[in-house]
Amino acid sequence: MRPLRFLPALAVLLLALWLVSPARAQQPAPAPSRTGPVSVATAPGLTPATGKLVDVLNQTQLQEAFRLLRSGFIKREQLTYEELNRAALQGVLDRLESGAMLLTPATLAEADSPYPFHAQKLGQAVCYVRPGRFNADEIPALDGALAEFLADAKLQTLILDLRSPQPLANFETAAALLGRFRPPGELLFKVTRPGDPSPRLFVSKASPRSWDRQLLVLIDRETGNAAEIIAAVLQRKSKSLVLGERTPGLTVEYEDVPLAPDRILRYAVAEVILAEDVSLFRKGVSPDVPVPSTIAGKHALFRDSEHKDILDLIHIPPRPQVNEAALVSRTNPELDYYLAKSNKKPTPWDKPPVQDRVLHAALDLLTVSAFLAP
């Protein structure tokens, strides 16, 4: 992988992002409602202060607390064993965070990415690739896109967009995709299971096409665990520049077990460890250039780019206006626009451009880099 030539422009972009970034003041959390009886299973989760108080209690003290509540609480008829078990499960899930969760068939379906693989040129020197569902069916499409891009010597930078939501990892696909950016025979990552002393190793294999030019990687809080693995490996081994938001840290293998007709328990059974014995679970990947993500704008871009060019979505040419040249030629370039509006006809300027801040930041960085290049 060639060294990134746009790093001198990084300070300029960071300053610009700091100037335009909206202030994010800390908002006080609303106080829980005190009206009406509170069910144990639906009570607010543990606050950090309450969690610290509970953590110092031993098993005997915890059991005594339950005994006192069941015998002396004013609404002790609510504290059935079933209700206490629900509260216990809720507390465990809260403490395990992304390590375990209770889902429904609807939330399982929503978690799968609705977007297909997408690749295109973004000008003369930049190309763009976005995996959709991170499955084996997308690898031939990636090979075809890389073959087309590598045939054009002017295309020197690839933007790899890993922001398509995909919560479940396909480790084979992650390793195959990484093989298009890393040399064969390199240890990429390993998967460890509790009680198994022999981790499963994932090594890069020879691929038909390999990208050896500049690489930018886009991530955000919806970046799934397969994409998190890819971003982390490229950031560490290829020195790729990563833009966006910290990822959620879902670099584990989950198992789904039905508990009821409409409830599914998903919990982590194996963990991904990078080649340097680094775990990303609950930590995520930190971007080199933090850029707040506009999730709604990103989804609009992903959805519309299935049938439109990305550049047409994020860049709309300015509306013609009266200028000195128009005055000299005695023409009014605004006339057509006003006539269309008066007749309630659509114009190219009715819909604002898609606001995808992360992709905009990547393109701005490349623009500044080209401007500062000798």
C-alpha positions in Angstrom: 0.0 0.0 0.0 1.5 3.3 -1.0 1.8 6.0 1.8 -1.1 8.5 1.9 -0.1 11.7 0.2 -3.1 13.7 1.5 -1.9 13.6 5.2 -0.5 17.2 5.0 -4.1 18.3 4.4 -5.4 16.6 7.5 -4.8 19.6 9.8 -6.7 21.8 7.4 -9.7 19.5 7.3 -9.8 19.0 11.1 -9.8 22.8 11.6 -12.7 23.1 9.0 -14.7 20.3 10.7 -14.2 22.0 14.1 -15.4 25.3 12.8 -18.6 23.9 11.2 -19.3 21.2 13.8 -22.5 22.0 15.8 -22.1 22.5 19.5 -23.1 19.4 21.4 -24.1 20.6 24.8 -24.7 18.1 27.5 -28.4 17.8 28.2 -29.6 16.7 31.6 -31.3 13.4 31.7 -35.1 13.7 32.4 -36.1 12.5 35.9 -38.0 9.2 36.0 -41.8 9.6 36.5 -43.0 9.0 40.0 -46.7 8.6 39.2 -48.4 5.3 39.6 -46.9 1.9 40.6 -43.6 0.9 39.0 -43.2 -2.6 37.8 -39.9 -4.2 38.6 -39.5 -5.4 35.0 -40.2 -2.0 33.6 -38.3 0.2 36.1 -35.5 2.4 34.8 -32.1 0.7 34.4 -29.4 1.1 36.9 -27.7 4.4 37.0 -23.9 4.4 37.3 -24.2 5.5 41.0 -26.7 2.7 41.8 -24.5 0.2 40.0 -21.5 1.1 42.1 -23.6 0.6 45.3 -24.8 -2.8 44.2 -21.3 -3.9 43.1 -20.0 -3.9 46.7 -22.7 -6.3 48.0 -21.8 -10.0 48.3 -24.1 -13.0 47.7 -25.4 -13.1 51.2 -26.2 -9.4 51.2 -27.9 -9.6 47.9 -30.1 -12.4 49.0 -31.0 -10.5 52.2 -32.0 -7.5 50.1 -34.4 -9.6 48.1 -35.8 -11.2 51.3 -36.4 -7.8 52.9 -38.1 -6.4 49.8 -40.4 -9.4 49.4 -41.4 -9.3 53.1 -41.5 -5.5 53.9 -42.0 -3.6 50.7 -45.4 -1.8 50.6 -46.3 -3.3 47.3 -44.7 -6.7 48.0 -47.5 -8.5 46.2 -45.8 -7.2 43.0 -42.5 -8.8 43.9 -43.3 -12.3 42.7 -40.5 -14.7 41.8 -41.4 -14.3 38.2 -41.1 -10.5 38.5 -37.8 -10.8 40.3 -36.5 -13.1 37.6 -37.5 -10.6 34.9 -35.8 -7.8 36.8 -32.7 -10.0 37.1 -32.6 -10.8 33.4 -33.1 -7.1 32.5 -30.2 -6.2 34.9 -27.9 -8.8 33.3 -28.7 -7.6 29.8 -28.1 -4.0 30.8 -24.7 -4.9 32.3 -23.7 -7.1 29.4 -24.6 -4.3 26.9 -23.8 -5.5 23.4 -22.7 -8.9 24.7 -26.3 -10.1 25.0 -29.7 -8.8 23.9 -33.3 -9.8 23.7 -34.8 -9.4 20.2 -38.0 -10.0 18.2 -38.3 -11.4 14.7 -39.1 -7.8 13.6 -35.9 -6.4 15.0 -33.9 -9.2 13.5 -35.3 -8.4 10.1 -34.6 -4.6 10.6 -31.0 -5.3 11.5 -30.1 -6.8 8.1 -28.8 -4.3 5.6 -31.3 -3.4 2.9 -28.6 -2.0 0.6 -26.8 -3.9 -2.2 -23.2 -3.6 -3.2 -22.3 -0.4 -4.9 -19.2 0.8 -6.8 -18.6 3.8 -9.0 -16.1 6.6 -9.9 -16.3 9.9 -8.1 -14.4 12.0 -10.6 -11.1 11.4 -12.4 -9.0 10.4 -9.5 -11.3 8.9 -6.9 -13.4 5.7 -6.9 -15.9 4.4 -4.3 -16.9 1.0 -3.1 -19.6 0.2 -0.6 -20.3 -3.4 0.5 -24.0 -3.9 1.3 -24.6 -7.1 3.1 -21.0 -8.4 3.5 -21.7 -11.8 2.2 -19.9 -14.1 -0.3 -22.1 -13.0 -3.2 -20.5 -9.5 -3.1 -16.9 -10.7 -3.5 -17.1 -11.2 -7.4 -18.7 -7.8 -7.6 -15.8 -6.3 -5.7 -13.3 -8.1 -7.9 -15.0 -6.6 -11.0 -15.0 -3.1 -9.6 -11.3 -3.3 -8.6 -10.4 -4.6 -12.0 -12.1 -1.6 -13.6 -10.6 0.9 -11.2 -7.0 -0.6 -11.5 -7.2 -0.4 -15.2 -7.4 3.4 -15.0 -4.1 4.9 -13.9 -5.7 8.2 -13.0 -7.7 6.6 -10.2 -5.3 6.8 -7.2 -7.7 6.9 -4.2 -10.4 4.4 -3.2 -13.0 5.3 -0.7 -14.2 2.1 1.1 -17.5 2.8 2.7 -18.1 0.4 5.6 -21.2 2.1 7.0 -23.9 -0.3 5.8 -25.5 -1.7 8.9 -24.8 -5.4 9.4 -24.8 -6.7 13.0 -23.9 -10.4 12.4 -20.4 -11.2 11.3 -19.4 -13.5 8.4 -15.8 -14.0 9.2 -15.0 -15.8 5.9 -16.3 -12.8 3.9 -14.4 -10.4 6.1 -11.2 -12.2 5.5 -11.9 -12.6 1.7 -12.6 -8.8 1.4 -9.4 -8.0 3.4 -7.5 -10.3 1.0 -8.2 -7.7 -1.7 -6.2 -5.1 0.2 -3.6 -7.2 2.1 -0.8 -9.5 0.8 -1.4 -13.3 0.9 -0.3 -15.3 3.9 -0.8 -12.5 6.4 -2.6 -13.2 9.7 -5.6 -10.9 9.7 -7.4 -11.9 12.9 -8.4 -14.8 15.0 -11.6 -16.0 16.7 -11.4 -17.3 20.3 -14.0 -19.3 22.2 -14.2 -19.8 26.0 -12.6 -23.1 27.0 -11.0 -23.6 23.5 -7.2 -23.2 23.7 -6.9 -23.2 19.9 -8.3 -20.0 18.2 -9.5 -20.1 14.7 -7.0 -18.2 12.5 -8.0 -16.1 9.4 -5.2 -15.6 7.0 -5.3 -13.6 3.8 -5.3 -15.5 0.5 -4.2 -14.7 -3.0 -7.0 -12.8 -4.8 -7.6 -12.0 -8.5 -7.3 -8.2 -7.8 -5.5 -6.3 -5.0 -5.8 -2.6 -4.4 -2.3 -1.1 -3.7 -3.1 2.6 -4.0 -4.4 5.2 -1.5 -7.3 4.1 0.6 -9.8 6.0 2.8 -12.2 4.1 5.0 -15.6 5.4 6.2 -17.2 4.2 9.5 -19.9 5.2 11.9 -22.0 4.0 14.8 -24.0 1.6 12.5 -20.9 -0.1 11.1 -21.4 -3.8 11.8 -19.0 -6.2 13.3 -17.7 -7.7 10.0 -17.0 -4.2 8.8 -15.4 -3.3 12.1 -12.9 -6.1 11.7 -12.1 -4.9 8.1 -11.7 -1.3 9.3 -9.5 -2.2 12.2 -7.2 -4.4 10.1 -6.8 -1.8 7.4 -6.2 1.0 9.9 -3.4 -1.0 11.6 -1.8 -2.8 8.7 -2.4 -0.6 5.6 -2.2 2.7 7.4 -5.4 3.6 5.8 -7.0 6.9 6.9 -10.3 6.2 8.7 -13.0 8.9 8.9 -16.4 9.0 10.7 -17.5 7.9 14.2 -16.4 5.3 16.7 -18.0 1.9 15.9 -20.1 0.0 18.5 -17.6 -2.8 19.2 -19.7 -5.8 18.1 -16.6 -7.8 17.0 -18.0 -11.1 18.3 -19.8 -14.2 17.0 -23.4 -14.3 18.2 -25.7 -17.2 18.7 -29.5 -16.8 18.5 -31.8 -19.0 20.7 -35.6 -18.7 20.7 -37.0 -18.2 24.2 -40.6 -17.7 23.1 -42.5 -17.5 19.8 -41.6 -13.8 19.5 -38.5 -13.4 21.7 -35.0 -14.4 20.7 -31.9 -14.3 23.0 -28.8 -13.3 21.2 -25.5 -13.6 23.1 -21.8 -13.6 22.2 -20.2 -17.0 22.1 -16.8 -16.1 20.4 -14.6 -13.0 20.2 -12.5 -11.6 17.4 -8.9 -10.8 18.4 -6.7 -8.9 16.0 -3.3 -10.2 15.1 -1.7 -8.0 17.8 -3.9 -9.7 20.4 -6.1 -6.6 20.6 -9.8 -6.9 21.3 -12.3 -4.4 20.0 -15.3 -5.9 21.8 -17.3 -3.0 23.5 -14.5 -0.6 22.4 -14.9 -0.3 18.6 -12.7 1.3 16.1 -11.8 4.9 16.7 -11.5 7.1 13.5 -8.4 9.0 12.6 -10.6 11.9 11.6 -13.8 12.2 13.8 -16.8 13.3 11.7 -20.3 13.3 13.2 -22.5 11.2 11.1 -25.8 12.2 9.6 -27.6 8.9 9.7 -30.7 10.0 7.9 -28.6 11.6 5.2 -26.5 8.5 4.8 -29.5 6.2 4.4 -30.9 8.6 1.8 -27.7 8.5 -0.1 -27.5 4.7 0.1 -31.1 4.3 -1.1 -30.9 6.9 -3.9 -27.5 5.8 -5.2 -29.1 2.5 -6.4 -30.5 4.4 -9.4 -28.6 7.8 -9.4 -25.0 8.8 -9.5 -23.6 9.8 -6.0 -22.1 13.0 -7.3 -25.5 14.1 -8.6 -27.0 13.5 -5.2 -24.5 15.4 -3.1 -23.6 18.1 -5.6 -26.3 20.2 -7.2 -25.2 23.0 -9.6 -26.0 26.5 -8.5 -29.2 28.1 -9.9 -28.4 30.5 -12.8 -28.5 34.1 -11.6 -28.2 37.5 -13.1 -24.6 38.6 -13.4 -22.5 41.0 -15.4 -22.3 38.8 -18.5 -26.1 38.5 -18.5 -26.5 42.3 -18.3 -24.0 42.8 -21.2 -25.9 40.3 -23.3 -29.3 41.6 -22.2 -30.5 38.2 -21.0 -32.0 37.0 -17.8 -30.8 33.5 -16.8 -33.3 33.5 -13.9 -36.3 33.8 -16.2 -36.7 30.1 -16.9 -36.6 29.2 -13.2 -39.2 31.8 -12.2 -41.5 30.7 -15.1 -41.3 27.1 -14.0 -42.0 28.0 -10.4 -45.0 30.2 -11.4 -46.4 27.3 -13.5 -45.8 24.9 -10.5 -43.3 22.8 -12.5 -40.4 21.0 -10.9 -36.9 22.4 -11.2 -33.5 20.8 -10.5 -33.1 23.0 -7.4 -36.3 22.1 -5.6 -34.7 19.2 -3.6 -31.6 20.0 -1.5 -28.5 17.9 -1.9 -28.1 14.8 0.3 -26.3 15.7 3.5 -23.8 12.9 4.2 -21.2 14.6 6.3 -18.7 11.7 6.4 -18.6 11.3 2.7 -18.5 15.0 2.2 -15.5 15.2 4.6 -13.6 12.5 2.7 -14.2 14.3 -0.6 -13.2 17.6 1.0 -10.0 16.1 2.3 -9.1 14.8 -1.2 -9.9 18.2 -2.7 -7.6 20.0 -0.2 -4.9 17.4 -0.7 -5.0 17.9 -4.5 -4.9 21.7 -4.0 -1.8 21.5 -1.7 0.0 18.9 -3.8 3.2 20.3 -5.4 
